Amino acid sequence: MRLSVQTDYALRTLMYLAAHEGHHSIAEIARRYGISKNHLMKVAQRLAAEGFIDSVKGRNGGLLLHQPAERINVGHVVRTFEDHGAFVQCFDAGDGDCVVTPVCGLRHILADGIEAFLRHLDGFTLADLVDDKARFLSVWQ
């Protein structure tokens, strides 16, 4: 299983904001991670729309967490950004052309695996991902 680039950028952005005090611009975060500012802008808009971050406009504006890192569940973030319904063709009802779909056991095994993965992620918060802030921040020094 591979997380989408959007999910990756969402988690990285949240981790950055959890480890750094105050407001931080999209340009700063993109530069620090070496990722596309335009792509990160779309991810940040979605993070704000979903209530994970606040986006403050203006000279002293930027992004900041909407709530403490201890209250942001990693599984919830991944569920928000990932479309697990299309993991394989047969996950989408009426879509695809696999002739064994009506009798195939793979669909249920994969669905159970994805759910187990997400339940595991539910056991972690954003704070867990940056529990040693000094170590996390040392990457940029």
Stockholm file with secondary structure:
# STOCKHOLM 1.0

chainA/1-141         MRLSVQTDYALRTLMYLAAHEGHHSIAEIARRYGISKNHLMKVAQRLAAEGFIDSVKGRNGGLLLHQPAERINVGHVVRTFEDHGAFVQCFDAGDGDCVVTPVCGLRHILADGIEAFLRHLDGFTLADLVDDKARFLSVWQ
#=GR chainA/1-141 SS CCCCHHHHHHHHHHHHHHHSCSCBCHHHHHHHHTCCHHHHHHHHHHHHHTTSEEEECSTTCEEEESSCGGGCBHHHHHHHHCCGGGSSGGGSTTCCCCTTGGGCSHHHHHHHHHHHHHHHHTTCBHHHHTSSHHHHHGGGC
#=GC SS_cons         CCCCHHHHHHHHHHHHHHHSCSCBCHHHHHHHHTCCHHHHHHHHHHHHHTTSEEEECSTTCEEEESSCGGGCBHHHHHHHHCCGGGSSGGGSTTCCCCTTGGGCSHHHHHHHHHHHHHHHHTTCBHHHHTSSHHHHHGGGC
//
